[in-house]
Amino acid sequence: MKSVKFLSVVALAALICSCGGNKELQFSKSQVTVTYGQSTDVSLIGETEAATWTSAKPFVATVLGESGVATSIKGAHVGETVLEAKTSKLTGNVTVKVIPSINALSRPIDVTIFNKTKDQVIAEFGDPDTIATDDRWMRYMESTGFPQYVYLFDENNNITCVDVYVTVANQTALQNYLAYLSQYGETVVADNTSMKYLLVDAEIPEGASSWNDIDADNLFILQMLDTDPVATGYVFAIEYRPYDLKSEEQAAAPAKVVGLKR
């Protein structure tokens, strides 16, 4: 009698396990890496019912097929997002990372650096070539002098801004940097007279008429600073930093970037 009861408990446990099994959709790729401007396919495993596919950040990656057992996702801007698939009974997520197709800098733009401190930057890149007397910024220089990477800090030694100084000898080189930055954001202001370009890493709503209409976490600037007789070209500053475009000070574009003279 005891053995019958024992078997009944085992059977019940097996039934519970079978009913409470995997409740998430399974995918052909657990994580997706796609190059900016390119697309890749993701499909469901063991499912015949069409799923509804959505991207948490369409600005980073867009879904090319909103319904089906598979979809394509296109890299719209450099960054990370989550791809969700949902059927009538199950859901599942896939992490999507969009990487640049153009790498114009030896140290790629990395907005996650704003979570780091001065000590963490030194631990990652070594001792800088220059440290300001007030410890508010430090600079790393390539062996040829450019690019120069300048990290600015607040009173708590947290990074507030990154400036990258580059030399541009011709229009083709300039366009290459513009193409590089466009992988990260959309142009808001492009002033060819002063060679100033502003990009934000967020979507620009249709009909937006002012900075206050734009929701962004970071701002990217490409600004011509000066001529460089050594490099026989122009010195440009690529600046990126967290920026609240909804603040009152954004009635106009940010002030001109102030560069460090050699």
N, C-alpha and C positions, 0 to 999 in steps of 0.2 A: 504493500500500500504506500509505504514511504517512497519507494522508487518511482511509483506513478506520479506522486505529488512532485517529486524532484524533476521528473521529465516535463511536467506541466509548467513548472517555473522556468525551466530552460527554454521551452517553446515560446512562452510568453515574452521572455527576454529577447529572444530572436525576432519575434514579431515587432516588438517595440523598436529594436535597432533598425529593422528593415523599413519601418514607417518613418523613423526619424533620421534617415540617412542624409546623404549630401543634399543640401537645400540651396546650393548655389550653382549657377551655370558654369560649365567648364569651357575653356577657350583653347584654340590652337596655339596661342601665345599667351604666356602668363604676364609678360610685359612687352610693350611695343616701343621700339626706337625707330623713328622715321626722320629722314633728312628734310630740312626746310624746302617746301615746294614740291616734294615728292609724296607718294602715297603708298600704303601697304594694306594688305588684306588681313582681316581677322574673322575667324569662323567659330561657330559653336561645335562642341564635341558631343555626339550622342543625342542630338536634338533634331527633331523634324519640324517642330512648330517655329514659325517665323518670330523673331524677336524684334522689339523696338530698340533702336540704337540711338544713344544721345552722347554728346560730348559735354562735360562739365564746363569747359572753357573753349567755345568755338573759335575764340581769337587765337588759341594755341594750336588746336587741331580740329578740323571739321569732318563730320561724318558725310560720306558720299552716298551711302545707301541707308535710309532710315528704317527699313524693314527687311527682314530676311533671316536666314540661318547664317549669313555671312555679310560682311560689309567692308568697305574700304574707308580708311581714314587718312586725311591729307594734312601734312605739316604746314600750318599757316604762319606761325611765328615760333621762335625758339622759346622753350619752356616745358612745363609738365602739366598734364591734365589727367582726368579719369574718363575712360570710355565705359558707359553703362549699357548693358543689354538686359531687356526685360521681356519675359513671356507671360502667359496668363497665370503661371504658377511660380516661376523662378526668376531670380535676378542675379546678376554677376557684374563685377567690375574688372577692368584691365587698366593698369597704369600706362600712360602714353608719354614718351619723352621725345621732344622735337629738338634735333641738333642742327647747327648751322651748316650750310653747304659751302660758305666762304669763311675762311679763317684768316683774317687780316692782321690779327695781333698774336704775339707769342703767349700772352695771358688773355684768354678769351673773357669777354664780359661775363660777370658772374654776380647777379643781384643777391645771391644768398650770402655774399660777403658782408652785408650789412648786419648780419648776426654775429660778426666776429669783432674781436678787440685788437688793439695794437700788438699785444704779445702773441696772439694767434697768427697774425700776418707775418711777424718776424719768424715764428716757428715754421711757417710754411715756405717763406721765400728767403730766409736768412737775414743778416744784418743789412739795413738799407745803406745807400750811398750818401744820403743826406738826411739829417733830422733837424727840424726847425728848433730854434733856441727855446721856444715856448712849448715844444713837444706837441704842437697841434697838427703837424703834418710830417710825413717822411716820403722820400723819393728813392725809387730804384731806376737805374739807367742800364740800357743795353750796352754791350761792349762798343758799339759804334756811336753811342750818344743818344740815339733814338731807336725805338720808342722809350719814353720816360713814363713811369707809373708812379703817380702821387696819390697817397692815401691821407685823407683828412679825418680828424678825430674830434669828438666833443669832449666836454670836461671829464667824462667818465672813461675816456680812451676807447670809445666805441666808434666804428667807422660811420661817417656821415656822408662821405662823397668820395668818388674815385675820379681822378683826372688822368687821362692818357695823352701825352704829347707826341705827335708824329710829324714827320716832314712829308710834304707832298710836292713832287717835282713837276707834275703836269696834270692835265684834266682827267686823264685816264686813271691815274692814281687816286685822285679825289673821288671819282665815281665809284671806285672799288670800295672805299671806306663808306660811302653812302649806301652802296648795295649791302655791305656788311651790317650796318646799323639797321637797315630796313628789315633784316631778318628778325629783329627784336621788337620792332614797333612800327607805328604808322606816323607819317610826317604830319605835323600840325602846322608848322611855319617853315617855309623855305625861302630864304632871302638870298638870292644870287648876287646881289650887290655887295653885301657885307660878308657873303659866304657863311651864313649862319643857318643851320638846319636844326629843328627841334623834332624829336620823335617821342612818343609815349608808348608804353607797353600795355595799352588797353584799347578797347574798341571806341571808335568815334561814332556816336549815335547819328543817325540820319537827321539832317537839319540842324546839327550843332552849330551855333553861331559864336560861342565864346569859350574860353578856357573852363568856365564853370560848368559847361555841358559835358565835360570829359571826365571819366572816372578812371584814374590810373594810379599805380603804385610807384612807378619809377619814370624818370625823365632822362632822355638821352640827348646830348647836344654835340653838334660838330661845328666848331667855331674857328675861323681863321684868326690867328693872333698876330703874327709878325713874319717878316722875311728872315731867312736863315742863310747868310752868305756862305757858311761852311758847307751846307747841304745843297746850295744853289737851288733853293726851293722855298716853300712856305711852311710855317709852323702852324699846325692845327691842334686844337684841344678836343678830345673826345671825353665828354664828361657824362657820368651817370650817377644818379642818386635817387633816394626815395623822395617823392614830391607829392604834396597834397594839392592837386589842381582845383579843388573845390574851395580852398581858403580865399579869404577876401583879397589877399594880395595878388590873386591871379586875375585881376581886372585887365592886366596887360601881361605881355610875355615877360619871362624872367630877365633880369639884368644881364648885360654882356658878361661872358665868362672872362675872369681875370687870370691870365696865365703867368707862369714863373719864367722870367727871362734868364737866359743862360749867361 
